[in-house]
């Protein structure tokens, strides 16, 4: 975010590079396709091949809003991640 606006994809990447801030890898860029999103949401994580990929974040190249959801940015969670019995959002005290 710059001031009070979110940056478009190219602006964001340039700004992060300018200040040497690491960011997540871009796995795919192109027209939206649910099949492509599902394909990239599965498999091993791109950070450490010992773990499954949690999912992927989908965002447009140019920031926009939708009256139903506001900012158009979505996260698609992989089935394997959702069904992993070892995964828990809760920790024991």
N, C-alpha and C positions, 0 to 999 in steps of 0.2 A: 504494500500500500504506500502510495506517495501522497502525503498530505491527507486528503479525504477521498482519494480515489484508488481503486485497484489498478495495477499495471497490466497492460496487454502482455501476452506471452513474450514477444520479442523484447519489449521494454524491460520486463522482469529479468529475463536471462542476461541482458546487457548490464543491468544494474548490479545483479549478483556477481557477474564476472568482474566488473569494475572495482568492486570492493573485496574480491576474492572470497566470496561467501559460497560455500558448497550448497548444492541443491540436489534433489532427487533426480534420477535419470529420467529422460523422456523415452518411454518404451515404444511409442508409436505416435505419429502425427498424420492426420488426414481426416477425411469425412467421417462423421459418426456412423458407427456400425456396432450394434449390440454383439454380434458374433465376434468381431475383432476385440471388443472390450473383454468379453468372456475368455477369449484365447489368451490375452495378455494378463489376465487376473490369476491364472493358474500357473503352477510350477514352483520352482525354487525362487526365493527372494533374490533380487539382484545385488544385495549387500553381503549375504552370507549363505552359501549354498547348503548349509545344514538345516535351514528352516524353510517352511513353505511360505509362499507369498500370501500376504493378508488380503490383498486386492489391489485395485488401482484407483487413482483419482482421475476423473475426466473433467476437463475444463476447456472452454472455447479459446481460440487464439485471440479473440477480441472480447474483452469483458462486456458482459451484458446482464440484464436482470429479467426476471419473469415475474408477473404479478402473483403467481401461486407460490413460488419458492424463493423469491428475491434473487440473490446472486446465483448465477448459473455455474455451479461447481458441484459435482457429485462424486461420491465414492462408491465403487462397486466392490463388494466383499466376495471373495472366492468361496465357493461351496466347501472346499476342503478345509478352509479356515473356520467357517461357521460350524462345521460338523466335527471339528477336532475336540475330542473329549478332554484333552489335557489343557485346553484353553479355558480360561475363566476370567471374568471381569471382576471377580471378588477374591480377596485374599483373607486367609485366616489370621486372627490376631494372636 
